[in-house]
Structures are given as structure tokens and as C-alpha cells.
Amino acid sequence: MAIIITDECINCGACEPECPNNAIYEGGVEWAIADGTGVSGTYTLETGVDVAVDAQQAPVEDDYYFIVPDKCTECKGFHEEPQCAAVCPVDCCVPDPDREESEEELLARKARLHI
């Protein structure tokens, strides 16, 4: 499952530089699939919508840091554990119960993002 940042986030920013997929953004910031990845052209989001990889997407959250689920791989293929959770001082980076994904799905996403 993807990781989410709860509303207990204190906006310290410790998690953002740790993400190997550049999936973490400051609240209110637009994001793009191309940010920190090797993807070009178009990319199919989990909603089934195809987007240009450099197209700016609306923030997932306005008030605190957020993780883009289309880019989160729980650090599979990079680290033994999600790095955001490892460095979070308030333990607000937690598994998203609404997005259960297998290790194979997470590794496939990693392969799509880092070609």
C-alpha cells in the first residue's frame, strides 16, 4: 500500500529529501510525474487518466506535506523500509489503508517511474 502523511504532520520537511521517487511535496504545491523520475511522454495515473508527465497536477493536500500515491513505491527496490516513515519525528507517515498494493505492484511502479 502507498504511504500517506496524516494531519498530525508538523511540516518539518524531513521526509521530502528522503523519497527516492520524489513523491513527497509541501502542502499546496503542484506536482508532476516527471519530477525526479525518468518518465517521458504520457503516464497513466491510478484513476486511468493519461497525463503528460510534465503537466502540473493539483496538490493532494493544502495544509501539510503529502505523498502522491501514483509515485509512492514504499521505497521498494531502494530501501528496506519507507524512508519517510523512518525519519518522521511525529510518526505521521503511515500505510494508507485505502490503497493496498502488493510488493510486485510497487516494484512495477518503480520500474515505470525509473526507466
ChimeraX attribute file (.defattr): number of C-alpha atoms within 10 A of each C-alpha:
attribute: neighborCount
match mode: 1-to-1
recipient: residues
	/A:1	19
	/A:2	23
	/A:3	24
	/A:4	23
	/A:5	22
	/A:6	16
	/A:7	14
	/A:8	11
	/A:9	18
	/A:10	14
	/A:11	14
	/A:12	13
	/A:13	17
	/A:14	15
	/A:15	23
	/A:16	20
	/A:17	14
	/A:18	18
	/A:19	22
	/A:20	24
	/A:21	24
	/A:22	20
	/A:23	23
	/A:24	24
	/A:25	22
	/A:26	20
	/A:27	16
	/A:28	15
	/A:29	17
	/A:30	15
	/A:31	21
	/A:32	20
	/A:33	27
	/A:34	22
	/A:35	16
	/A:36	15
	/A:37	19
	/A:38	14
	/A:39	18
	/A:40	13
	/A:41	10
	/A:42	15
	/A:43	19
	/A:44	13
	/A:45	13
	/A:46	10
	/A:47	7
	/A:48	8
	/A:49	9
	/A:50	12
	/A:51	16
	/A:52	15
	/A:53	20
	/A:54	16
	/A:55	13
	/A:56	15
	/A:57	13
	/A:58	12
	/A:59	19
	/A:60	19
	/A:61	18
	/A:62	13
	/A:63	15
	/A:64	20
	/A:65	26
	/A:66	27
	/A:67	25
	/A:68	20
	/A:69	19
	/A:70	16
	/A:71	27
	/A:72	24
	/A:73	27
	/A:74	27
	/A:75	21
	/A:76	19
	/A:77	15
	/A:78	15
	/A:79	10
	/A:80	9
	/A:81	12
	/A:82	23
	/A:83	20
	/A:84	27
	/A:85	21
	/A:86	13
	/A:87	15
	/A:88	18
	/A:89	14
	/A:90	12
	/A:91	14
	/A:92	17
	/A:93	25
	/A:94	16
	/A:95	16
	/A:96	15
	/A:97	11
	/A:98	9
	/A:99	12
	/A:100	12
	/A:101	14
	/A:102	11
	/A:103	14
	/A:104	10
	/A:105	14
	/A:106	20
	/A:107	17
	/A:108	14
	/A:109	16
	/A:110	22
	/A:111	14
	/A:112	14
	/A:113	22
	/A:114	13
	/A:115	9
